[in-house]
Amino acid sequence: MNLSFLDAKKRIENASSATLEHHSEPVWDCHEASRFLRIHPATVKRMAREEKLPAFKIGNRWRFRPSELDAWARSAILSSHSLRRE
């Protein structure tokens, strides 16, 4: 079967949209997470490395789910846990 470029592109787009239906939440990088949390990107990376923030790596880069960061921030406020170093 010989696919043209446009046919292949359409198949990829269809597969991507099907995947997005299951995982529609965006994934943020350190800079987006730092803007949301209002802390420096280096602090975000350090906290992710120390497992103080919900994060995961894709390759060598940290990624964050907005809903998990929001839940973490809300629980940190409610439990009197802060962003300060321990």
C-alpha positions in Angstrom: 0.0 0.0 0.0 1.5 3.3 -1.1 0.3 6.3 1.0 0.6 9.8 -0.2 1.9 12.5 2.2 -1.6 13.9 2.7 -3.1 10.5 3.4 -0.3 9.8 6.0 -0.8 13.2 7.5 -4.6 12.6 7.8 -4.0 9.3 9.5 -1.6 10.8 12.0 -4.1 13.7 12.7 -6.9 11.2 13.2 -4.8 9.1 15.6 -3.7 12.2 17.5 -7.2 13.5 17.9 -8.3 10.1 19.2 -5.5 10.1 21.7 -6.3 13.6 22.8 -9.8 12.6 23.6 -8.4 10.4 26.2 -5.7 12.7 27.4 -7.1 16.2 26.7 -5.2 17.9 29.5 -2.2 19.9 28.4 1.2 19.2 29.8 3.3 22.2 30.9 7.1 22.7 30.9 9.0 24.2 33.8 8.5 27.8 32.6 4.7 27.4 32.4 4.6 25.7 35.8 6.7 28.4 37.3 4.4 31.1 36.0 1.4 29.3 37.4 3.1 28.8 40.8 4.8 32.2 40.7 8.2 30.8 41.5 11.5 30.7 39.6 11.9 27.9 37.0 15.0 26.7 38.7 13.0 26.3 41.9 10.4 24.3 40.0 13.1 22.0 38.6 14.6 21.5 42.1 11.3 20.7 43.7 10.4 18.3 40.9 13.8 16.6 41.3 13.3 16.4 45.1 9.8 15.0 44.5 8.2 17.9 46.2 6.1 18.7 43.1 4.0 16.3 41.1 6.0 16.0 37.9 7.3 13.5 35.4 10.1 13.5 32.9 9.9 13.1 29.1 13.5 12.5 28.1 15.5 14.9 30.2 12.8 17.5 30.6 10.4 17.9 33.5 6.7 18.1 32.6 3.7 19.0 34.8 -0.1 18.5 34.6 -1.9 21.7 35.5 -4.6 19.8 37.4 -2.0 18.1 39.6 -0.1 21.4 40.3 -3.4 23.0 41.2 -4.3 20.2 43.6 -0.8 20.3 45.1 -1.0 24.1 45.6 -4.5 23.8 47.2 -3.4 21.1 49.5 -0.2 23.0 50.4 -2.3 26.0 51.4 -4.7 23.9 53.4 -2.1 21.9 55.2 0.1 25.0 56.0 2.8 23.4 53.9 4.7 26.1 52.1 7.1 26.6 49.2 9.9 27.4 51.7 12.8 25.1 51.9 12.8 22.7 54.9 
